[in-house]
Amino acid sequence: MKKNEYHSIFISDVHLGTRGSKASEVIEFLKATRCKKLILNGDIVDGWALRGGGKWLPEHTKFVRTVLKKMEKQGTEVIYLRGNHDDILERFLPINFGNLKIVDEYIHPTPQGDYLVVHGDGFDSVTTDHRWVAIAGAKGYELLLSVNRLYNKWRAFRGKEYYSLSKKIKEKVKTAVTFVDRYEDQLKELAIVKHCRGIICGHIHTPADKTLDGEVHYLNSGDWVESLTAIVEMKPGEFELIHYEEFMARRETEESLAEHESDFVETVEEDPATIIVAA
């Protein structure tokens, strides 16, 4: 099937090196698309997890190969922004290897104005000021995901749909909601200081596409652990938040329609009288 064509694709928080990473799904998404620019907005590789006994799985290697293939075969420019889980990159920035750039932040130009692209961990005080707390929190999150996997196996056995414990906790805990609001406000202020009309980030695993106070276009690409989301730019300056399951379902529908259309054309070519019968 023909690939979906985009000007740019933004993904973040794949967390390769953890069991929670949905590497297979993001690979399928990337293989179904073609873009001029692929922005990997931080926490693609989870260095914290790998240093603490995380596991690098075969599909994590396939993800790296998929990105390299897009660079080699499709001429895609890849821009990798360091996150907090892959902060080891910071000591080497900036790096340029042909079509690959590794940077701390990036200005993405559009006809409507510039967009600032940052991972966003610099506006999380726990990550910046209390790193050990953030690492402990990451361990707790991994444990919650493990419990979530077991719980959803039981739900699947009972014929029930997937249920995210961590998302429900985020929705219910007032401090979590307040944190997200404060995070967005701080990024909005940064975009204004940088004279950008919008900001594209990740880090908090909460996908979003909205305008803050009528001033700044705020985009968060979410993650590939639970939300399985990406930001795509159809043409310069036109952005959309994509959910993996909806994206793949739409492709399946389009493929099915294309097959039916092809079968009809073949039938007509073999027997033109079919048109009269159908009428």
C-alpha positions as CSV (number, residue, x, y, z in Angstrom):
1,M,0.0,0.0,0.0
2,K,1.1,3.5,-0.7
3,K,2.9,5.3,2.2
4,N,1.3,8.3,3.8
5,E,3.2,11.4,2.8
6,Y,4.1,14.1,5.3
7,H,6.3,17.1,5.4
8,S,7.5,16.3,8.9
9,I,6.9,13.8,11.7
10,F,7.6,14.4,15.4
11,I,7.8,11.5,17.9
12,S,9.2,11.3,21.4
13,D,9.5,9.1,24.4
14,V,9.9,5.7,22.7
15,H,12.0,4.5,25.7
16,L,14.0,1.8,23.9
17,G,15.6,-0.4,26.5
18,T,12.4,-0.8,28.6
19,R,9.8,-3.6,28.3
20,G,7.1,-1.0,28.1
21,S,8.4,0.5,24.9
22,K,6.0,-0.1,22.0
23,A,8.8,-0.3,19.5
24,S,7.0,-2.7,17.1
25,E,4.1,-0.3,16.8
26,V,6.3,2.8,16.1
27,I,8.2,0.8,13.5
28,E,4.9,-0.1,11.8
29,F,3.9,3.6,11.9
30,L,7.2,4.7,10.4
31,K,7.2,2.1,7.7
32,A,3.7,3.3,6.7
33,T,4.9,6.9,6.2
34,R,7.3,9.0,4.2
35,C,8.5,12.4,5.3
36,K,11.2,15.0,4.5
37,K,12.0,15.5,8.1
38,L,11.8,13.2,11.1
39,I,12.2,14.8,14.5
40,L,13.0,12.4,17.4
41,N,12.1,14.6,20.4
42,G,14.0,13.0,23.3
43,D,13.9,9.9,25.4
44,I,14.1,7.7,22.3
45,V,16.7,5.5,24.1
46,D,16.2,5.1,27.8
47,G,19.7,5.3,29.3
48,W,18.4,5.4,32.8
49,A,16.7,2.0,32.3
50,L,19.7,0.5,30.6
51,R,22.0,1.6,33.4
52,G,19.6,0.1,35.9
53,G,19.3,-3.4,34.3
54,G,16.9,-2.6,31.5
55,K,16.7,-4.9,28.5
56,W,17.5,-4.1,24.9
57,L,15.2,-6.2,22.8
58,P,15.5,-7.2,19.1
59,E,12.7,-4.8,18.1
60,H,14.7,-1.9,19.6
61,T,17.5,-2.6,17.2
62,K,14.8,-2.8,14.4
63,F,13.7,0.7,15.3
64,V,17.2,2.0,14.8
65,R,17.5,0.2,11.5
66,T,14.1,1.6,10.4
67,V,15.3,5.2,11.0
68,L,18.6,4.6,9.3
69,K,16.7,3.1,6.3
70,K,14.5,6.2,6.0
71,M,17.7,8.3,6.0
72,E,19.4,6.2,3.3
73,K,16.5,5.1,1.1
74,Q,14.1,8.1,1.4
75,G,16.6,10.9,2.0
76,T,14.8,11.8,5.3
77,E,16.6,14.4,7.5
78,V,16.6,13.2,11.1
79,I,16.9,15.6,14.0
80,Y,17.4,14.0,17.4
81,L,16.9,16.1,20.5
82,R,18.3,14.9,23.7
83,G,15.8,14.1,26.5
84,N,16.4,13.5,30.2
85,H,16.5,9.7,29.8
86,D,19.1,10.0,27.1
87,D,20.9,12.9,28.7
88,I,24.3,11.3,28.1
89,L,24.1,12.9,24.6
90,E,24.3,16.4,26.2
91,R,28.1,16.3,26.6
92,F,28.5,15.8,22.8
93,L,26.1,18.3,21.4
94,P,25.7,19.5,18.7
95,I,26.5,16.6,16.4
96,N,26.1,16.4,12.6
97,F,26.4,13.2,10.6
98,G,25.1,14.0,7.1
99,N,21.3,13.7,7.3
100,L,21.5,13.2,11.1
101,K,21.7,16.1,13.6
102,I,21.7,15.7,17.4
103,V,20.8,18.9,19.2
104,D,19.5,20.3,22.5
105,E,16.7,22.4,20.9
106,Y,15.6,23.1,17.3
107,I,13.7,25.9,15.5
108,H,11.3,24.5,13.0
109,P,10.3,27.1,10.4
110,T,6.8,27.3,8.9
111,P,5.1,29.9,6.6
112,Q,3.0,31.0,9.6
113,G,6.0,31.4,11.9
114,D,8.7,29.4,13.8
115,Y,8.0,26.5,16.2
116,L,10.4,25.8,19.0
117,V,11.1,22.1,19.4
118,V,12.4,20.9,22.8
119,H,12.0,17.7,24.8
120,G,10.7,19.7,27.8
121,D,12.4,18.2,30.8
122,G,14.0,21.5,31.6
123,F,10.6,22.7,32.9
124,D,10.1,19.7,35.2
125,S,11.7,20.8,38.5
126,V,11.8,17.2,39.8
127,T,13.9,16.2,36.8
128,T,16.2,19.2,36.9
129,D,16.6,19.7,40.7
130,H,16.0,16.2,42.2
131,R,17.3,13.7,39.7
132,W,17.3,10.8,42.1
133,V,13.6,11.4,42.7
134,A,13.0,11.4,39.0
135,I,14.9,8.1,38.6
136,A,12.9,6.6,41.5
137,G,9.7,7.8,39.8
138,A,10.7,6.2,36.5
139,K,11.2,2.9,38.4
140,G,7.8,3.3,39.9
141,Y,6.3,4.0,36.5
142,E,7.9,0.8,35.1
143,L,6.5,-1.2,38.0
144,L,3.0,0.3,37.3
145,L,3.3,-0.6,33.6
146,S,4.2,-4.2,34.6
147,V,1.1,-4.4,36.8
148,N,-0.9,-2.8,34.0
149,R,0.2,-5.5,31.6
150,L,-0.9,-8.3,33.9
151,Y,-4.2,-6.5,34.6
152,N,-4.9,-6.0,30.9
153,K,-4.2,-9.7,30.2
154,W,-6.9,-10.5,32.7
155,R,-9.2,-7.9,31.1
156,A,-8.5,-9.4,27.6
157,F,-9.3,-12.9,28.9
158,R,-12.7,-11.4,30.2
159,G,-13.3,-9.8,26.8
160,K,-12.8,-6.3,28.0
161,E,-10.9,-3.4,26.3
162,Y,-7.5,-2.1,27.3
163,Y,-7.5,0.1,30.5
164,S,-4.6,2.4,31.4
165,L,-4.0,2.6,35.2
166,S,-1.4,5.3,34.9
167,K,-3.6,7.6,32.7
168,K,-6.4,7.2,35.1
169,I,-4.1,8.1,38.0
170,K,-2.9,11.2,36.1
171,E,-6.6,12.2,35.5
172,K,-7.6,11.7,39.1
173,V,-4.6,13.1,41.1
174,K,-5.0,16.8,41.4
175,T,-1.3,17.5,41.7
176,A,-0.7,15.7,38.4
177,V,-3.3,17.8,36.7
178,T,-1.8,21.0,38.2
179,F,1.7,19.9,37.1
180,V,0.6,19.5,33.5
181,D,-1.0,23.0,33.5
182,R,2.1,24.6,35.0
183,Y,4.3,22.8,32.5
184,E,2.3,24.0,29.6
185,D,2.3,27.6,30.9
186,Q,6.1,27.6,31.3
187,L,6.6,26.3,27.7
188,K,4.2,28.9,26.4
189,E,6.3,31.6,28.1
190,L,9.5,30.1,26.5
191,A,8.0,30.2,23.1
192,I,7.0,33.9,23.5
193,V,10.6,34.7,24.7
194,K,12.0,32.9,21.6
195,H,9.5,34.8,19.3
196,C,8.0,31.6,18.2
197,R,4.3,31.1,17.3
198,G,4.3,27.5,18.7
199,I,6.2,24.9,20.7
200,I,6.5,21.2,20.1
201,C,7.6,19.0,23.1
202,G,7.2,15.6,24.7
203,H,8.5,14.4,28.2
204,I,5.2,14.3,30.1
205,H,3.6,11.5,28.0
206,T,0.4,13.6,27.6
207,P,-0.4,14.2,23.9
208,A,-1.9,17.6,23.1
209,D,-2.7,20.0,20.2
210,K,-4.2,23.3,21.5
211,T,-3.7,27.0,21.6
212,L,-2.7,28.4,25.0
213,D,-4.3,31.8,25.9
214,G,-4.9,32.5,22.3
215,E,-1.1,33.1,21.9
216,V,0.9,30.0,21.4
217,H,0.2,26.8,19.5
218,Y,1.2,24.0,22.0
219,L,1.9,20.5,20.6
220,N,2.9,17.5,22.6
221,S,3.8,14.3,20.8
222,G,2.9,12.1,23.7
223,D,4.8,8.8,23.9
224,W,5.2,5.2,22.5
225,V,4.7,3.5,25.8
226,E,0.9,4.1,26.4
227,S,-0.6,6.9,24.2
228,L,1.2,5.8,21.0
229,T,0.9,9.2,19.4
230,A,2.8,11.4,17.0
231,I,2.6,14.9,15.5
232,V,2.6,15.1,11.7
233,E,2.9,18.1,9.5
234,M,0.8,17.4,6.4
235,K,2.3,20.4,4.6
236,P,4.4,23.3,6.1
237,G,2.5,24.8,9.0
238,E,-0.4,22.3,9.1
239,F,-0.1,20.0,12.1
240,E,-2.2,17.1,13.3
241,L,-2.0,14.8,16.4
242,I,-2.0,11.2,15.2
243,H,-3.1,8.2,17.3
244,Y,-1.5,4.9,16.1
245,E,-4.6,2.7,16.3
246,E,-6.8,5.2,14.5
247,F,-4.1,5.8,11.9
248,M,-3.6,2.1,11.1
249,A,-7.4,1.5,11.1
250,R,-7.8,4.3,8.6
251,R,-5.1,2.7,6.4
252,E,-6.8,-0.7,6.5
253,T,-10.1,0.9,5.5
254,E,-8.4,2.8,2.6
255,E,-6.6,-0.4,1.5
256,S,-9.9,-2.4,1.6
257,L,-11.7,0.3,-0.5
258,A,-8.8,0.3,-3.0
259,E,-9.0,-3.5,-3.3
260,H,-12.7,-3.4,-4.0
261,E,-12.3,-0.7,-6.6
262,S,-9.5,-2.7,-8.3
263,D,-11.7,-5.8,-8.3
264,F,-14.6,-3.8,-9.8
265,V,-12.3,-2.3,-12.6
266,E,-11.0,-5.8,-13.5
267,T,-14.5,-7.2,-13.7
268,V,-15.7,-4.3,-15.9
269,E,-12.6,-4.8,-18.2
270,E,-13.4,-8.5,-18.5
271,D,-17.2,-8.0,-19.0
272,P,-18.4,-4.4,-19.9
273,A,-22.0,-5.6,-19.5
274,T,-21.4,-5.5,-15.7
275,I,-21.9,-1.8,-15.8
276,I,-25.4,-2.3,-17.2
277,V,-26.2,-5.0,-14.6
278,A,-24.9,-2.8,-11.8
279,A,-27.1,0.2,-13.1
